[in-house]
Amino acid sequence: MAAGLPVRILVAAPPKTGNVWLEKLFSLAFGLRWVRDAPVHDYWGARDPGGLRQFIEAGRFPDNGICHQHFWPSYKLDEILRKHDVLLATTLRDPYDQFVSWYFYIQNFADAFAAAADPGVRAIRKPITHPDVLDLLTNEFGRFLDQGIAWLESHRSFLVRYEELHHDPNAVVARAHSHFGLELVMPVQAAVSGSNAEALRREGSDFQRHVRSGRMGTWREHLTGAHVDVFRRSHRSRIERLGYKVW
């Protein structure tokens, strides 16, 4: 993409994989407007991305903007992206950490989950070891992993792993600069510092609930042998296809 042309970036990714972190990092590094609103999307029902078209046509996704939503790859989505010159990025994360993050997100936003009749309501105010939480891990969480696999294997999106954001965020920005052809508007280290977990929590009370720890490997502090057995029994092939270790 030629420098100076307007651009939109959609972070299309599974939940709890670092998509907010990536949005903030890119918004700072490349001078993009961080759109905190999101296109309408029924995650658990139809995968129709029509909400994105309406979102753009209503002027809610401006040029030189970045936002995220949990869309799946599809030809319908491709059509919208091409028509409106939207570029794609996708985040992936170690499934064990992703599940723990989802569990705590449910607790922190219980009212929203209840209002949406989301399957996660079964975990509200229950310990992570509760049978209902284990059942969510067994029967619902696999959809998040399948979505990540779909993006990984589609080769349609600029992929960023949560762990890379921790280990080498400078390299993430450098890859994005090369991939998207976007010019840096501030020093990379300033963008990295301005988008870390502590900085995100300073954005307001919602972010203090949304960004829990910003760390890797916290699943070891929360999951038991019963959880690990479910991962092995129900999600082994998914974890391996995503490129992560089965414990």
Contacts in CASP RR format, 6 or more apart in sequence:
PFRMAT RR
TARGET T0000
AUTHOR 0000-0000-0000
METHOD contacts of the structure
MODEL  1
MAAGLPVRILVAAPPKTGNVWLEKLFSLAFGLRWVRDAPVHDYWGARDPG
GLRQFIEAGRFPDNGICHQHFWPSYKLDEILRKHDVLLATTLRDPYDQFV
SWYFYIQNFADAFAAAADPGVRAIRKPITHPDVLDLLTNEFGRFLDQGIA
WLESHRSFLVRYEELHHDPNAVVARAHSHFGLELVMPVQAAVSGSNAEAL
RREGSDFQRHVRSGRMGTWREHLTGAHVDVFRRSHRSRIERLGYKVW
1 7 0 8 1.000
1 87 0 8 1.000
1 180 0 8 1.000
1 181 0 8 1.000
1 182 0 8 1.000
3 181 0 8 1.000
3 182 0 8 1.000
3 183 0 8 1.000
4 183 0 8 1.000
6 63 0 8 1.000
6 64 0 8 1.000
6 85 0 8 1.000
7 32 0 8 1.000
7 63 0 8 1.000
7 64 0 8 1.000
7 65 0 8 1.000
7 85 0 8 1.000
7 87 0 8 1.000
7 180 0 8 1.000
7 182 0 8 1.000
8 56 0 8 1.000
8 61 0 8 1.000
8 62 0 8 1.000
8 63 0 8 1.000
8 64 0 8 1.000
8 65 0 8 1.000
8 66 0 8 1.000
8 84 0 8 1.000
8 85 0 8 1.000
8 86 0 8 1.000
8 87 0 8 1.000
9 26 0 8 1.000
9 32 0 8 1.000
9 65 0 8 1.000
9 66 0 8 1.000
9 86 0 8 1.000
9 87 0 8 1.000
9 88 0 8 1.000
9 89 0 8 1.000
9 180 0 8 1.000
10 52 0 8 1.000
10 66 0 8 1.000
10 67 0 8 1.000
10 68 0 8 1.000
10 69 0 8 1.000
10 71 0 8 1.000
10 81 0 8 1.000
10 86 0 8 1.000
10 87 0 8 1.000
10 88 0 8 1.000
10 89 0 8 1.000
11 19 0 8 1.000
11 22 0 8 1.000
11 23 0 8 1.000
11 66 0 8 1.000
11 67 0 8 1.000
11 68 0 8 1.000
11 69 0 8 1.000
11 88 0 8 1.000
11 89 0 8 1.000
11 90 0 8 1.000
11 91 0 8 1.000
12 68 0 8 1.000
12 69 0 8 1.000
12 70 0 8 1.000
12 71 0 8 1.000
12 72 0 8 1.000
12 73 0 8 1.000
12 77 0 8 1.000
12 88 0 8 1.000
12 89 0 8 1.000
12 90 0 8 1.000
12 151 0 8 1.000
12 157 0 8 1.000
13 19 0 8 1.000
13 68 0 8 1.000
13 70 0 8 1.000
13 89 0 8 1.000
13 90 0 8 1.000
13 91 0 8 1.000
13 92 0 8 1.000
13 147 0 8 1.000
13 148 0 8 1.000
13 151 0 8 1.000
14 70 0 8 1.000
14 91 0 8 1.000
14 92 0 8 1.000
14 93 0 8 1.000
14 98 0 8 1.000
14 144 0 8 1.000
14 145 0 8 1.000
14 147 0 8 1.000
14 148 0 8 1.000
14 151 0 8 1.000
15 43 0 8 1.000
15 70 0 8 1.000
15 98 0 8 1.000
15 102 0 8 1.000
15 105 0 8 1.000
15 144 0 8 1.000
16 93 0 8 1.000
16 98 0 8 1.000
16 101 0 8 1.000
16 102 0 8 1.000
16 105 0 8 1.000
16 144 0 8 1.000
17 91 0 8 1.000
17 92 0 8 1.000
17 93 0 8 1.000
17 98 0 8 1.000
17 148 0 8 1.000
17 162 0 8 1.000
18 91 0 8 1.000
18 93 0 8 1.000
18 162 0 8 1.000
18 165 0 8 1.000
19 68 0 8 1.000
19 91 0 8 1.000
20 68 0 8 1.000
20 200 0 8 1.000
20 207 0 8 1.000
20 210 0 8 1.000
20 211 0 8 1.000
21 91 0 8 1.000
21 162 0 8 1.000
21 165 0 8 1.000
21 195 0 8 1.000
21 196 0 8 1.000
21 197 0 8 1.000
21 200 0 8 1.000
21 211 0 8 1.000
21 214 0 8 1.000
22 68 0 8 1.000
22 89 0 8 1.000
22 91 0 8 1.000
22 160 0 8 1.000
22 165 0 8 1.000
22 172 0 8 1.000
23 34 0 8 1.000
23 66 0 8 1.000
23 67 0 8 1.000
23 68 0 8 1.000
24 34 0 8 1.000
24 194 0 8 1.000
24 195 0 8 1.000
24 199 0 8 1.000
24 200 0 8 1.000
25 165 0 8 1.000
25 169 0 8 1.000
25 172 0 8 1.000
25 173 0 8 1.000
25 191 0 8 1.000
25 192 0 8 1.000
25 195 0 8 1.000
26 32 0 8 1.000
26 66 0 8 1.000
26 89 0 8 1.000
26 173 0 8 1.000
26 176 0 8 1.000
27 33 0 8 1.000
27 34 0 8 1.000
27 65 0 8 1.000
27 66 0 8 1.000
27 195 0 8 1.000
28 186 0 8 1.000
28 190 0 8 1.000
28 191 0 8 1.000
28 194 0 8 1.000
28 195 0 8 1.000
29 173 0 8 1.000
29 176 0 8 1.000
29 177 0 8 1.000
29 184 0 8 1.000
29 185 0 8 1.000
29 186 0 8 1.000
29 188 0 8 1.000
29 191 0 8 1.000
30 176 0 8 1.000
30 177 0 8 1.000
30 180 0 8 1.000
30 182 0 8 1.000
30 183 0 8 1.000
30 184 0 8 1.000
30 185 0 8 1.000
31 64 0 8 1.000
31 185 0 8 1.000
31 186 0 8 1.000
32 64 0 8 1.000
32 65 0 8 1.000
32 66 0 8 1.000
33 62 0 8 1.000
33 64 0 8 1.000
33 65 0 8 1.000
33 66 0 8 1.000
34 65 0 8 1.000
34 66 0 8 1.000
34 67 0 8 1.000
35 60 0 8 1.000
35 61 0 8 1.000
35 62 0 8 1.000
35 65 0 8 1.000
35 66 0 8 1.000
35 67 0 8 1.000
36 67 0 8 1.000
37 55 0 8 1.000
37 60 0 8 1.000
37 67 0 8 1.000
38 55 0 8 1.000
38 67 0 8 1.000
38 68 0 8 1.000
38 69 0 8 1.000
39 49 0 8 1.000
39 50 0 8 1.000
39 51 0 8 1.000
39 52 0 8 1.000
39 54 0 8 1.000
39 55 0 8 1.000
39 61 0 8 1.000
39 67 0 8 1.000
39 69 0 8 1.000
40 50 0 8 1.000
40 51 0 8 1.000
40 54 0 8 1.000
40 55 0 8 1.000
41 49 0 8 1.000
41 51 0 8 1.000
41 52 0 8 1.000
41 69 0 8 1.000
41 70 0 8 1.000
41 71 0 8 1.000
42 48 0 8 1.000
43 70 0 8 1.000
44 118 0 8 1.000
44 119 0 8 1.000
44 143 0 8 1.000
47 71 0 8 1.000
47 72 0 8 1.000
47 74 0 8 1.000
48 76 0 8 1.000
49 71 0 8 1.000
49 74 0 8 1.000
49 76 0 8 1.000
49 77 0 8 1.000
49 80 0 8 1.000
50 76 0 8 1.000
50 80 0 8 1.000
52 61 0 8 1.000
52 69 0 8 1.000
52 71 0 8 1.000
52 77 0 8 1.000
52 80 0 8 1.000
52 86 0 8 1.000
53 80 0 8 1.000
53 84 0 8 1.000
55 61 0 8 1.000
56 80 0 8 1.000
56 84 0 8 1.000
56 86 0 8 1.000
61 67 0 8 1.000
61 84 0 8 1.000
61 86 0 8 1.000
70 147 0 8 1.000
71 77 0 8 1.000
72 147 0 8 1.000
72 150 0 8 1.000
72 151 0 8 1.000
73 150 0 8 1.000
73 151 0 8 1.000
73 154 0 8 1.000
73 156 0 8 1.000
73 157 0 8 1.000
78 156 0 8 1.000
80 86 0 8 1.000
81 87 0 8 1.000
81 88 0 8 1.000
87 158 0 8 1.000
87 180 0 8 1.000
88 156 0 8 1.000
88 157 0 8 1.000
88 158 0 8 1.000
89 157 0 8 1.000
89 158 0 8 1.000
89 159 0 8 1.000
89 160 0 8 1.000
89 176 0 8 1.000
90 148 0 8 1.000
90 151 0 8 1.000
90 152 0 8 1.000
90 157 0 8 1.000
90 158 0 8 1.000
90 159 0 8 1.000
90 160 0 8 1.000
91 159 0 8 1.000
91 160 0 8 1.000
91 161 0 8 1.000
91 162 0 8 1.000
91 165 0 8 1.000
92 148 0 8 1.000
92 151 0 8 1.000
92 152 0 8 1.000
92 159 0 8 1.000
92 160 0 8 1.000
92 161 0 8 1.000
92 162 0 8 1.000
92 242 0 8 1.000
93 101 0 8 1.000
93 161 0 8 1.000
93 162 0 8 1.000
93 163 0 8 1.000
94 162 0 8 1.000
94 163 0 8 1.000
94 216 0 8 1.000
94 217 0 8 1.000
94 219 0 8 1.000
94 244 0 8 1.000
95 141 0 8 1.000
95 144 0 8 1.000
95 145 0 8 1.000
95 231 0 8 1.000
95 235 0 8 1.000
95 238 0 8 1.000
95 239 0 8 1.000
95 242 0 8 1.000
95 244 0 8 1.000
96 217 0 8 1.000
96 219 0 8 1.000
96 223 0 8 1.000
96 231 0 8 1.000
96 247 0 8 1.000
97 162 0 8 1.000
97 216 0 8 1.000
97 217 0 8 1.000
97 218 0 8 1.000
97 219 0 8 1.000
98 144 0 8 1.000
99 137 0 8 1.000
99 141 0 8 1.000
99 219 0 8 1.000
99 223 0 8 1.000
99 227 0 8 1.000
100 128 0 8 1.000
100 218 0 8 1.000
100 219 0 8 1.000
100 222 0 8 1.000
100 223 0 8 1.000
101 212 0 8 1.000
102 141 0 8 1.000
102 144 0 8 1.000
103 123 0 8 1.000
103 128 0 8 1.000
103 133 0 8 1.000
103 222 0 8 1.000
104 212 0 8 1.000
105 210 0 8 1.000
105 212 0 8 1.000
106 113 0 8 1.000
106 120 0 8 1.000
106 121 0 8 1.000
106 123 0 8 1.000
106 124 0 8 1.000
107 123 0 8 1.000
107 124 0 8 1.000
107 125 0 8 1.000
108 209 0 8 1.000
108 210 0 8 1.000
108 212 0 8 1.000
109 209 0 8 1.000
109 210 0 8 1.000
110 121 0 8 1.000
110 124 0 8 1.000
110 125 0 8 1.000
112 118 0 8 1.000
113 120 0 8 1.000
113 121 0 8 1.000
113 124 0 8 1.000
114 121 0 8 1.000
114 124 0 8 1.000
119 136 0 8 1.000
119 140 0 8 1.000
120 136 0 8 1.000
120 140 0 8 1.000
122 132 0 8 1.000
122 133 0 8 1.000
122 135 0 8 1.000
122 136 0 8 1.000
123 130 0 8 1.000
123 132 0 8 1.000
123 133 0 8 1.000
123 136 0 8 1.000
126 132 0 8 1.000
126 133 0 8 1.000
127 133 0 8 1.000
128 222 0 8 1.000
128 223 0 8 1.000
128 227 0 8 1.000
129 224 0 8 1.000
129 226 0 8 1.000
134 226 0 8 1.000
134 227 0 8 1.000
134 230 0 8 1.000
137 227 0 8 1.000
137 230 0 8 1.000
137 231 0 8 1.000
137 234 0 8 1.000
138 230 0 8 1.000
138 234 0 8 1.000
141 235 0 8 1.000
142 234 0 8 1.000
142 235 0 8 1.000
142 238 0 8 1.000
145 235 0 8 1.000
145 238 0 8 1.000
145 239 0 8 1.000
145 242 0 8 1.000
146 238 0 8 1.000
148 242 0 8 1.000
149 238 0 8 1.000
149 241 0 8 1.000
149 242 0 8 1.000
151 157 0 8 1.000
151 159 0 8 1.000
152 159 0 8 1.000
152 241 0 8 1.000
152 242 0 8 1.000
153 241 0 8 1.000
158 175 0 8 1.000
158 176 0 8 1.000
158 179 0 8 1.000
158 180 0 8 1.000
160 172 0 8 1.000
160 176 0 8 1.000
162 216 0 8 1.000
163 216 0 8 1.000
164 171 0 8 1.000
164 172 0 8 1.000
165 172 0 8 1.000
166 216 0 8 1.000
169 188 0 8 1.000
169 192 0 8 1.000
169 195 0 8 1.000
170 188 0 8 1.000
170 189 0 8 1.000
170 192 0 8 1.000
173 184 0 8 1.000
173 188 0 8 1.000
173 191 0 8 1.000
173 192 0 8 1.000
174 188 0 8 1.000
176 182 0 8 1.000
177 183 0 8 1.000
177 184 0 8 1.000
184 191 0 8 1.000
193 199 0 8 1.000
197 211 0 8 1.000
197 213 0 8 1.000
197 214 0 8 1.000
197 215 0 8 1.000
200 207 0 8 1.000
200 210 0 8 1.000
200 211 0 8 1.000
201 207 0 8 1.000
201 208 0 8 1.000
201 211 0 8 1.000
228 247 0 8 1.000
231 239 0 8 1.000
231 246 0 8 1.000
231 247 0 8 1.000
232 246 0 8 1.000
232 247 0 8 1.000
236 246 0 8 1.000
239 245 0 8 1.000
239 246 0 8 1.000
240 246 0 8 1.000
END
